[in-house]
């Protein structure tokens, strides 16, 4: 009798578990899409960027699949208990079920049978709750720290939902708890697979041609900590003090031989880490693409383009590329570590630049940077967010949308090749866009630095375009530059000519215009004099 009872119970368990597994495997694509949506939203919240939309349909389908399968099983269990062996116990509610069949078939007292029944069901329910907790923790990438920005949604998923599941599970049939356990086991395996692949550095399969960036012409000279402790200590003391946030538990601790020390910032495309090559003292800014975006061919191409352009551009007022490559399918870019803040952040927190010397130093440094960009046949399309104010002077950043002047290579990152209030008139028509568009954007940035906003800012898109192509810049914005430096204001007004032919042709022409002697009208012959002028003027700016 005991052997028959054991066989019948095993058959019932096999039928319920097998049915749940079959339904889970059929709905696996929905599960994977829903998990990917949860992971991307959690990463966006942690990194302070806008959470991506989408994934609602997959989450709804996943919910319908789970609830539908559970309700179907609850309806079938009472019907099957009299026709198939083994379902007498599986159809009993966990909390108030009476395991008479277990007592009769095994010949044990009812109290003992009830204890065994409750103990087995409780183990199944506890295991389901544990698997749920592990799955959600992996997807959210959080260990529940109080300082985590994602702690509120994590609390809902890690605490509230399991409590509701516990209450439902106590009143549900044991067979339903068993089916839910199978569902959750597959969900845990599916959710842990991407993380396991990342932690073991398994190569990813790219959907675009392999990314092989050109190596920088001037690699950084690292200071080994093991061979020269004194030099390493000096290098560490001289390193800029960069504010960064701690790494999240789901983020890698190292990448391509670099130890990641913290997160400097993140955007919609990637994350910038404070990093140091293992065995060296030099710190770098290591930029890489978000793991969930590695299948976006356009973003990978933009990243490759940025590496390529930055490797080509070298100068005192652009960020240097120190290293680039791909590690385990994930592109990375190691750049010179810069202190300071972007121009737009500085304007927001401290207001417009009020020093005439600092404003001229900014204008001249940007012109020098553009001259190097234009010498390579590139168009940068700068804006205040791409200008970093550092203690060593301004730096021109973000060459992700730089294009060759002939227009044959352009990586667009959205609907248009630039920020609207910094775009030249020719960018709204069919005319070719060349270096004169950068001269226009340069003038807008200089005005923004002195006034606080672009001279073409308006309340609507149509008003901005009308001001750019027709009515002209805001007079008060130009007046702010004129009050600080009339000669610079004259250069800005010339750079804002509607006709590209009326502007300085490129960055070199801007440098010539800004460094000409006021009496003799000839450029300063020595580039070192230009650099000294920028350095001296920059010292008047309080960062």
DRENNUDO-207186 format. One line per 8 residues: number of its first residue (from 1); for each residue x, y, z of C-alpha. Coordinates in Angstrom, 2 decimals, always signed. Example, Ala and Ser with C-alpha at 12.3 -4.5 7.8 and 13.67 -1.06 7.14 Angstrom:
2
1> +12.30 -4.50 +7.80; +13.67 -1.06 +7.14
% end
This chain:
543
1> +0.00 +0.00 +0.00; +2.83 +2.39 +0.89; +4.60 +1.58 -2.38; +1.37 +2.26 -4.35; +0.86 +5.54 -2.52; +4.43 +6.59 -3.21; +4.07 +5.72 -6.93; +0.73 +7.49 -7.32
9> +2.00 +10.62 -5.59; +5.13 +10.68 -7.77; +2.94 +10.35 -10.88; +0.79 +13.30 -9.80; +3.86 +15.44 -9.08; +5.35 +14.49 -12.45; +2.17 +15.44 -14.33; +1.80 +18.82 -12.59
17> +5.50 +19.72 -12.84; +5.73 +18.56 -16.46; +2.67 +20.57 -17.48; +3.99 +23.69 -15.76; +7.39 +23.25 -17.41; +5.83 +22.85 -20.86; +3.79 +26.04 -20.44; +6.85 +27.88 -19.14
25> +8.98 +26.86 -22.12; +6.28 +27.86 -24.61; +6.04 +31.32 -23.01; +9.84 +31.71 -22.61; +10.17 +34.54 -25.22; +7.65 +36.60 -23.23; +9.59 +35.95 -20.04; +12.90 +37.03 -21.58
33> +11.45 +40.26 -22.99; +9.79 +41.11 -19.67; +13.01 +40.47 -17.75; +15.01 +42.60 -20.18; +12.53 +45.48 -19.71; +12.83 +45.25 -15.90; +16.63 +45.16 -16.10; +16.83 +48.19 -18.42
41> +14.43 +50.26 -16.31; +16.32 +49.43 -13.10; +19.66 +50.35 -14.70; +18.23 +53.64 -15.97; +16.91 +54.59 -12.51; +20.21 +53.75 -10.81; +22.25 +55.77 -13.30; +20.01 +58.83 -13.26
49> +18.85 +58.63 -16.88; +15.41 +58.43 -18.38; +13.92 +54.97 -18.05; +13.34 +53.38 -21.47; +9.78 +52.81 -22.57; +8.51 +49.50 -23.86; +8.25 +46.06 -22.36; +4.70 +46.59 -21.09
57> +3.21 +44.15 -23.59; +5.71 +41.46 -22.62; +5.08 +42.06 -18.90; +1.31 +41.88 -19.45; +1.67 +38.68 -21.48; +3.84 +37.19 -18.76; +1.24 +38.09 -16.12; -1.60 +36.61 -18.18
65> +0.39 +33.43 -18.77; +1.09 +32.92 -15.08; -2.40 +33.74 -13.85; -4.07 +31.80 -16.65; -1.98 +28.71 -16.03; -2.60 +28.93 -12.28; -6.36 +29.31 -12.61; -6.50 +26.42 -15.09
73> -4.58 +24.20 -12.68; -6.85 +25.19 -9.76; -9.89 +24.25 -11.86; -8.46 +20.92 -13.02; -7.07 +19.64 -9.71; -10.50 +18.83 -8.10; -11.64 +17.13 -11.29; -8.52 +14.99 -11.52
81> -8.37 +13.92 -7.89; -10.94 +11.19 -8.40; -9.79 +9.98 -11.83; -5.98 +9.99 -11.65; -3.85 +8.63 -8.80; -1.74 +11.03 -6.83; -4.05 +14.06 -7.11; -5.80 +13.54 -3.77
89> -2.99 +15.26 -1.93; -2.07 +17.81 -4.67; -5.63 +19.16 -4.70; -5.71 +19.81 -0.94; -5.23 +23.45 +0.23; -1.97 +23.86 +2.08; -3.34 +25.72 +5.11; -6.49 +23.77 +5.94
97> -6.14 +20.61 +3.86; -6.88 +17.21 +5.42; -4.49 +14.54 +4.12; -6.73 +11.53 +4.75; -5.30 +9.77 +1.72; -1.79 +10.10 +3.09; -2.87 +8.69 +6.45; -4.76 +5.75 +4.96
105> -2.30 +4.76 +2.25; +0.80 +4.99 +4.43; -0.89 +3.70 +7.57; +0.17 +6.60 +9.77; -1.88 +8.65 +12.28; -3.77 +11.59 +10.83; -1.84 +14.04 +13.01; +1.46 +12.72 +11.67
113> +0.13 +12.83 +8.11; -1.02 +16.42 +8.63; +2.44 +17.38 +9.92; +4.15 +15.77 +6.91; +1.65 +17.39 +4.55; +2.15 +20.87 +6.00; +5.94 +20.44 +6.18; +6.26 +19.37 +2.55
121> +3.95 +22.12 +1.31; +5.76 +24.73 +3.41; +9.11 +23.66 +1.92; +7.73 +24.05 -1.60; +6.32 +27.49 -0.78; +9.51 +28.65 +0.96; +11.63 +27.51 -1.96; +9.36 +29.40 -4.37
129> +9.74 +32.59 -2.31; +13.53 +32.19 -2.22; +13.73 +31.74 -5.99; +11.46 +34.79 -6.49; +13.74 +36.90 -4.27; +16.90 +35.80 -6.09; +15.37 +36.40 -9.51; +14.18 +39.91 -8.69
137> +17.44 +40.87 -7.03; +19.35 +39.86 -10.15; +17.00 +41.79 -12.43; +17.03 +44.93 -10.26; +20.78 +44.79 -9.71; +20.30 +45.85 -6.10; +21.12 +44.42 -2.71; +18.61 +46.63 -1.00
145> +21.05 +49.27 +0.22; +19.38 +52.33 +1.63; +21.37 +54.61 -0.57; +20.35 +52.93 -3.78; +18.13 +55.06 -5.97; +16.29 +51.93 -7.06; +15.48 +50.88 -3.47; +11.80 +51.90 -3.64
153> +10.85 +49.70 -6.62; +13.17 +47.05 -5.21; +11.19 +47.09 -1.96; +7.95 +46.47 -3.86; +9.40 +43.61 -5.85; +11.51 +42.06 -3.10; +9.14 +42.44 -0.14; +5.55 +43.33 -1.00
161> +5.03 +40.89 -3.86; +6.53 +37.89 -2.00; +4.26 +38.65 +1.00; +1.24 +38.61 -1.30; +2.51 +35.38 -2.84; +2.87 +33.85 +0.60; -0.71 +34.72 +1.53; -2.04 +33.28 -1.73
169> +0.18 +30.21 -1.43; -1.09 +29.32 +2.03; -4.65 +29.04 +0.71; -3.74 +27.53 -2.67; -3.60 +23.80 -3.45; -0.23 +22.14 -3.04; -0.21 +21.34 -6.77; -0.44 +25.04 -7.60
177> +2.54 +25.82 -5.35; +4.47 +23.08 -7.12; +3.64 +24.51 -10.55; +4.65 +28.00 -9.40; +7.94 +26.60 -8.15; +8.71 +25.19 -11.60; +7.78 +28.53 -13.21; +10.08 +30.43 -10.84
185> +12.99 +28.03 -11.27; +13.00 +28.63 -15.04; +12.68 +32.40 -14.45; +15.73 +32.36 -12.17; +17.80 +30.45 -14.74; +16.74 +32.84 -17.52; +17.43 +35.94 -15.41; +20.84 +34.78 -14.19
193> +22.12 +33.84 -17.65; +23.19 +37.36 -18.82; +24.88 +38.10 -15.50; +26.75 +34.82 -15.49; +27.91 +35.45 -19.05; +29.21 +38.89 -18.07; +30.95 +37.76 -14.90; +32.78 +34.98 -16.72
201> +33.75 +37.37 -19.54; +32.11 +35.15 -22.13; +32.38 +36.74 -25.58; +29.19 +38.31 -26.90; +28.04 +37.88 -30.48; +27.86 +41.33 -32.09; +25.19 +42.16 -34.63; +27.52 +44.57 -36.43
209> +31.01 +44.07 -37.89; +33.72 +43.72 -35.24; +34.73 +47.02 -33.67; +38.47 +47.57 -34.09; +39.28 +51.20 -33.28; +42.42 +52.86 -34.50; +44.97 +53.07 -31.71; +45.84 +56.52 -30.38
217> +49.01 +58.02 -31.77; +50.25 +59.12 -28.32; +49.54 +56.43 -25.71; +49.70 +57.37 -22.07; +52.84 +56.65 -20.06; +51.77 +54.73 -16.98; +53.65 +54.80 -13.68; +53.99 +51.25 -12.29
225> +53.26 +51.22 -8.57; +55.37 +48.14 -7.97; +58.59 +49.48 -9.50; +58.58 +53.10 -8.37; +56.48 +53.74 -5.25; +57.63 +57.37 -4.92; +56.66 +58.24 -8.49; +53.36 +56.43 -8.07
233> +52.58 +58.43 -4.93; +53.39 +61.69 -6.73; +51.16 +60.70 -9.66; +48.29 +59.78 -7.36; +48.62 +63.08 -5.47; +48.64 +65.05 -8.72; +45.57 +63.26 -10.10; +42.48 +65.47 -10.30
241> +39.92 +64.95 -7.56; +36.90 +63.65 -9.45; +33.54 +63.21 -7.76; +32.19 +59.74 -8.47; +29.58 +57.39 -7.09; +30.23 +53.82 -5.87; +29.77 +50.94 -8.28; +26.52 +49.01 -8.10
249> +26.67 +45.31 -7.25; +25.69 +44.35 -10.81; +28.44 +46.47 -12.40; +31.80 +44.94 -13.33; +34.76 +45.51 -11.06; +37.20 +45.58 -13.96; +37.19 +45.96 -17.73; +39.98 +45.35 -20.25
257> +42.68 +45.33 -17.57; +41.35 +48.48 -15.85; +40.12 +48.45 -12.28; +36.88 +50.44 -12.03; +36.92 +52.77 -9.01; +33.50 +54.41 -9.34; +30.97 +55.95 -11.72; +31.65 +59.51 -12.90
265> +28.39 +59.75 -14.82; +26.01 +58.03 -17.20; +23.83 +58.92 -20.14; +21.41 +57.27 -22.46; +24.22 +55.59 -24.39; +26.86 +54.59 -21.90; +28.61 +55.00 -18.56; +31.86 +56.80 -17.72
273> +33.90 +55.19 -14.95; +36.84 +56.41 -12.92; +39.40 +53.71 -13.63; +43.04 +52.78 -13.20; +45.04 +50.23 -15.12; +46.01 +47.33 -12.89; +49.53 +47.81 -11.56; +49.65 +51.52 -12.43
281> +48.90 +54.82 -10.71; +47.46 +56.88 -13.57; +43.70 +57.35 -13.38; +41.60 +57.60 -16.55; +38.00 +58.17 -17.57; +36.79 +54.87 -19.04; +33.71 +55.12 -21.23; +31.70 +52.08 -22.30
289> +28.27 +51.27 -23.72; +25.43 +50.02 -21.51; +25.28 +46.19 -21.76; +21.60 +46.27 -22.72; +22.44 +48.44 -25.78; +25.11 +46.21 -27.29; +22.61 +44.90 -29.83; +21.92 +48.43 -31.17
297> +24.03 +48.63 -34.30; +23.61 +52.41 -34.66; +24.90 +53.13 -31.16; +27.88 +50.83 -31.64; +28.74 +52.62 -34.87; +28.46 +56.00 -33.13; +30.77 +54.83 -30.36; +33.26 +53.55 -32.93
305> +33.03 +56.88 -34.73; +33.74 +58.79 -31.51; +36.82 +56.67 -30.80; +38.06 +57.10 -34.35; +37.65 +60.88 -34.34; +39.11 +61.37 -30.85; +42.13 +59.27 -31.86; +42.65 +61.59 -34.82
313> +42.15 +64.86 -32.95; +44.94 +65.88 -30.62; +45.46 +69.26 -29.05; +45.76 +71.19 -25.84; +42.00 +71.89 -25.70; +40.51 +68.49 -26.55; +40.37 +65.33 -24.44; +43.14 +62.86 -25.30
321> +42.40 +59.21 -26.07; +44.72 +56.92 -24.13; +43.39 +53.49 -25.03; +40.48 +51.87 -26.87; +39.29 +48.42 -27.80; +36.76 +45.69 -27.07; +36.67 +43.46 -24.01; +34.30 +40.47 -24.02
329> +32.22 +42.07 -26.76; +31.95 +45.42 -24.93; +33.66 +48.45 -26.55; +35.54 +50.81 -24.25; +37.37 +54.11 -24.55; +39.97 +55.31 -22.02; +40.40 +59.08 -22.03; +42.42 +61.67 -20.18
337> +40.83 +62.32 -16.80; +39.53 +65.90 -16.61; +38.41 +67.81 -13.56; +35.86 +70.62 -13.61; +32.35 +70.63 -15.07; +30.57 +71.15 -18.40; +29.82 +74.73 -19.41; +26.06 +74.26 -19.20
345> +26.36 +72.95 -15.62; +28.62 +75.85 -14.67; +26.12 +78.35 -16.08; +23.25 +76.67 -14.26; +25.03 +76.58 -10.90; +27.15 +79.75 -10.96; +25.66 +81.91 -13.67; +27.29 +83.56 -16.72
353> +31.02 +84.19 -16.94; +31.65 +87.74 -15.78; +35.40 +88.02 -16.38; +36.34 +89.57 -19.77; +39.71 +87.78 -19.70; +38.12 +84.40 -18.95; +35.48 +84.85 -21.66; +38.14 +85.67 -24.25
361> +40.26 +82.74 -23.06; +37.25 +80.43 -23.52; +36.53 +81.80 -27.00; +40.16 +81.53 -28.08; +40.65 +78.01 -26.67; +37.54 +76.75 -28.47; +38.76 +78.36 -31.69; +42.14 +76.62 -31.31
369> +40.38 +73.29 -30.68; +38.17 +73.79 -33.76; +41.19 +74.63 -35.89; +42.62 +71.18 -35.07; +39.27 +69.53 -35.83; +38.87 +71.38 -39.13; +42.44 +70.63 -40.16; +41.39 +66.96 -40.27
377> +38.37 +67.77 -42.45; +35.88 +67.29 -39.60; +32.84 +69.26 -38.46; +32.24 +69.04 -34.69; +28.91 +70.86 -34.02; +29.65 +71.92 -30.47; +27.33 +73.12 -27.71; +27.80 +74.02 -24.01
385> +27.23 +70.43 -22.85; +30.26 +69.42 -24.97; +32.58 +72.03 -23.45; +34.33 +71.11 -20.21; +35.70 +73.85 -17.96; +38.78 +72.40 -16.26; +41.51 +73.95 -14.13; +43.88 +73.55 -17.08
393> +41.55 +75.37 -19.47; +38.50 +74.60 -21.63; +38.23 +71.24 -23.36; +36.12 +70.31 -26.38; +34.41 +66.92 -25.88; +32.00 +64.49 -27.55; +32.92 +63.85 -31.15; +30.17 +61.26 -31.55
401> +28.32 +63.30 -34.21; +31.38 +64.77 -35.90; +31.24 +64.40 -39.68; +33.64 +64.75 -42.54; +33.17 +68.00 -44.41; +32.21 +66.22 -47.62; +29.22 +64.72 -45.79; +30.02 +61.15 -46.76
409> +30.30 +59.98 -43.16; +27.81 +61.13 -40.59; +26.58 +59.29 -37.53; +23.24 +60.69 -36.45; +22.11 +60.07 -32.88; +18.52 +61.08 -33.29; +16.40 +63.25 -35.50; +18.98 +65.91 -36.33
417> +22.72 +66.64 -36.54; +22.98 +69.03 -33.60; +21.16 +71.01 -30.92; +18.51 +73.30 -32.39; +19.52 +76.59 -30.74; +23.14 +76.12 -31.90; +22.45 +75.09 -35.49; +23.43 +77.32 -38.41
425> +20.85 +78.46 -41.01; +22.29 +76.21 -43.72; +21.51 +73.17 -41.60; +17.78 +73.76 -42.19; +18.08 +73.68 -45.96; +19.72 +71.72 -48.74; +23.01 +73.63 -48.66; +26.18 +71.71 -47.78
433> +27.17 +71.96 -44.13; +30.84 +72.74 -43.60; +33.21 +74.26 -41.09; +31.31 +77.57 -41.17; +28.54 +75.81 -39.22; +31.05 +75.20 -36.41; +31.98 +78.89 -36.50; +28.27 +79.73 -36.00
441> +28.00 +77.24 -33.09; +31.20 +78.71 -31.60; +29.61 +82.16 -31.56; +26.45 +80.79 -29.92; +28.54 +79.14 -27.18; +30.49 +82.33 -26.49; +27.24 +84.31 -26.21; +25.76 +81.60 -23.97
449> +28.82 +81.79 -21.68; +28.35 +85.55 -21.24; +24.54 +85.68 -21.23; +23.47 +82.29 -19.84; +21.48 +81.07 -22.85; +21.89 +80.76 -26.60; +21.17 +83.99 -28.55; +18.53 +82.04 -30.47
457> +16.60 +80.61 -27.52; +12.83 +80.98 -27.82; +9.63 +79.49 -26.42; +8.92 +77.14 -29.35; +10.73 +75.25 -32.08; +9.18 +77.42 -34.77; +10.26 +80.60 -32.99; +13.84 +79.31 -32.70
465> +14.05 +78.47 -36.40; +12.48 +81.81 -37.36; +15.03 +83.66 -35.22; +17.94 +81.71 -36.77; +16.98 +82.14 -40.42; +15.15 +85.48 -40.29; +14.93 +87.81 -37.29; +18.44 +87.28 -35.92
473> +19.92 +86.80 -32.42; +18.50 +88.25 -29.23; +19.94 +91.79 -28.85; +20.29 +91.47 -25.07; +22.42 +88.34 -25.51; +24.87 +90.12 -27.83; +24.89 +93.10 -25.49; +26.15 +90.85 -22.68
481> +29.24 +89.99 -24.74; +29.72 +93.60 -25.86; +29.68 +94.79 -22.25; +32.58 +92.47 -21.40; +34.70 +92.60 -24.59; +33.63 +94.79 -27.55; +36.26 +93.29 -29.86; +35.10 +89.79 -29.06
489> +31.49 +90.87 -29.64; +32.45 +92.10 -33.11; +34.00 +88.71 -33.91; +30.86 +86.98 -32.61; +28.58 +89.14 -34.78; +30.70 +88.33 -37.82; +30.53 +84.62 -36.98; +26.71 +84.87 -36.85
497> +26.34 +86.04 -40.45; +23.43 +84.23 -42.10; +25.50 +83.68 -45.25; +28.29 +81.16 -44.50; +30.59 +83.08 -46.82; +30.35 +86.08 -44.52; +31.77 +84.20 -41.51; +35.35 +83.23 -40.75
505> +35.91 +80.12 -42.83; +37.05 +77.77 -40.08; +38.72 +77.50 -36.70; +42.06 +78.74 -37.98; +40.39 +81.86 -39.36; +38.75 +82.38 -35.96; +42.12 +82.14 -34.20; +43.55 +84.67 -36.66
513> +40.63 +87.03 -36.06; +40.83 +86.79 -32.27; +44.63 +87.13 -31.99; +45.12 +89.98 -34.48; +46.77 +93.10 -33.10; +44.14 +95.77 -32.79; +46.38 +98.35 -34.43; +48.33 +96.33 -36.99
521> +45.58 +93.75 -37.69; +47.97 +90.86 -38.08; +47.96 +87.53 -36.28; +50.34 +86.75 -33.47; +53.09 +84.62 -35.01; +53.89 +82.39 -32.05; +51.36 +79.72 -30.98; +52.92 +79.79 -27.52
529> +51.77 +83.37 -27.17; +48.21 +82.22 -27.89; +48.52 +79.53 -25.26; +49.90 +82.01 -22.72; +47.02 +84.40 -23.43; +44.50 +81.63 -22.80; +46.26 +80.50 -19.62; +46.48 +83.99 -18.14
537> +42.88 +84.81 -18.94; +41.63 +81.48 -17.61; +43.14 +82.15 -14.20; +40.57 +84.90 -13.66; +37.71 +82.37 -13.75; +36.63 +80.91 -10.40; +35.83 +77.21 -10.91
% end
